[in-house]
Amino acid sequence: MPDEKLIAGSATEADASSAFVHAEDIRVSFPGSSAPAVDGITLSVAQGEVVAVIGPSGSGKSTFLRCLNHLQPPTSGKVTIDGVSIVDRPGQHPRANELALLRRKVGMVFQNFNLFPHLTALQNVTLAQVHALGIDKREANERALTLLATVGLADRAGHRPAQCSGGQQQRIAIARALALDPKVVLFDEPTSALDPELGAEVLTVMRDLATSGMTMIVVTHEMGFAEQVADRVVFMDKGAIIEQGAPSEVLRAARHARTKNFLAAVMNR
Amino acid sequence: MNIFQYWPELAQGIRYTVQVTVLAFLIAAALAVPVTGLRVSRLGLLSFVGTCYVELLRGVPPLAWLFIVYFGLPAVGWFIEPLTAGTVVLGVVYSSYLVEVYRAGLRAIPDGQREAAQSLGLGRVVTYTRVIGPQALRTVLPPAVAYLIALLKDSALVSTIGVLDVTAQALSLGRSSSNGLAVFVSAAALYLAFSVPIGAFARQLDVRLRHGQKAMA
């Protein structure tokens, strides 16, 4: 057991008890691939904190993010969110009802929006309220309209996703994620599928959300957003956290060569 | 040659042809749902059972199944009415075809839809009835209608066990008539009178759904 880590990790341990979101030694291996996709990541996030996760493609950022709400079951590790813990061990995974408890606390926004195409914007936002939380339909409608107004789309309530632009779709998806009143929202490259112009309107909504005190973990290639909005930037490569810290430290004064190389490549585009 | 002169007698068979086709299709459509569940199950044993069901049923001619049930089961003391035997056999056989149609429909739904449902804490039942099902229906409908036409034609098999459908009526007319060609061409025309409109409907549905889906993508 490499428990020596705990010495360096004693600070992390102390943090863990107070952390709002705590991922401990998360590992993900895919069958048939020799290198693990996520290689023992431990990360604590405080309530109201905005964490940007950056790194090259294939570094395991999205896989790690998806472990937090168990869309990707970790091979092993422990995730705690607002007091609810889910533990995975090789060959031993949590039950559906335990996961439902965790997922109720976590909203997720996907790269490709993943809106339900056969439902209107309003129905997209009410579906889970009615069927996961058991909220009465009229109340769910009212909440949904409020949420759509928050993301600036009150006038799109009756439209299908296909009738909305990509930026509007992603904002509907954010409203949908917020409908469950989550404690933390995970963003998986929310602007990568969008033109810069449309991405900007999504980033504005995310900025507002951060200002409102929402705990956010954002996998992103938007260095501007990371620098201006995030409280902390985490740089990942090859399934591990290479370095992390305040945006100014990581983005302007990176210590590790791999971080420097990555940033040089991204910033010079 | 007046092909219309045989229609009154042939038309008496329409009732049975339509009854067998419609009821067998309903049986097939309903039965295919749980079997698709087995087929796509991640549990090896269940998916094996589903695969056996499909392979066994579609690997044997429907006529052979009909004879096994209608002529074979009485040997073990189980007598079944011709109409019931024909309807149930065709329904069960066609369920095995529809399982593959349903499965393709499920596979056409992007993983992101299931993930979004999961991330929203929706249960399995709600995920299938509210998210996956309605979307899968769009892909499933056109091929399912094609199988309805195939079933209409295969319903003629029940004439071999004594159901007086259009084909059975044509057989008895043809034997007594001097103009067999006119009789059987008339019978064929009756089948076309049903299958062509259904086919046209299916094509229209296909175009409309494709259009809708393109707009959704």
Chai-1 contact restraints between the chains, C-beta under 6 A:
chainA,res_idxA,chainB,res_idxB,connection_type,confidence,min_distance_angstrom,max_distance_angstrom,comment,restraint_id
A,N69,B,S119,contact,1.0,0.0,6.0,A-B,restraint_1
A,L71,B,E115,contact,1.0,0.0,6.0,A-B,restraint_2
A,A100,B,G121,contact,1.0,0.0,6.0,A-B,restraint_3
A,R103,B,G121,contact,1.0,0.0,6.0,A-B,restraint_4
A,R104,B,G121,contact,1.0,0.0,6.0,A-B,restraint_5
A,M108,B,S119,contact,1.0,0.0,6.0,A-B,restraint_6
A,N112,B,G112,contact,1.0,0.0,6.0,A-B,restraint_7
A,N114,B,G112,contact,1.0,0.0,6.0,A-B,restraint_8
A,N114,B,A116,contact,1.0,0.0,6.0,A-B,restraint_9
A,F116,B,V131,contact,1.0,0.0,6.0,A-B,restraint_10
A,P117,B,M216,contact,1.0,0.0,6.0,A-B,restraint_11
A,H118,B,P134,contact,1.0,0.0,6.0,A-B,restraint_12
A,H118,B,Q135,contact,1.0,0.0,6.0,A-B,restraint_13
A,A128,B,L120,contact,1.0,0.0,6.0,A-B,restraint_14
A,A128,B,L122,contact,1.0,0.0,6.0,A-B,restraint_15
A,H131,B,L122,contact,1.0,0.0,6.0,A-B,restraint_16
A,H131,B,V126,contact,1.0,0.0,6.0,A-B,restraint_17
A,A132,B,G121,contact,1.0,0.0,6.0,A-B,restraint_18
A,A132,B,L122,contact,1.0,0.0,6.0,A-B,restraint_19
A,A162,B,A215,contact,1.0,0.0,6.0,A-B,restraint_20
A,A162,B,M216,contact,1.0,0.0,6.0,A-B,restraint_21
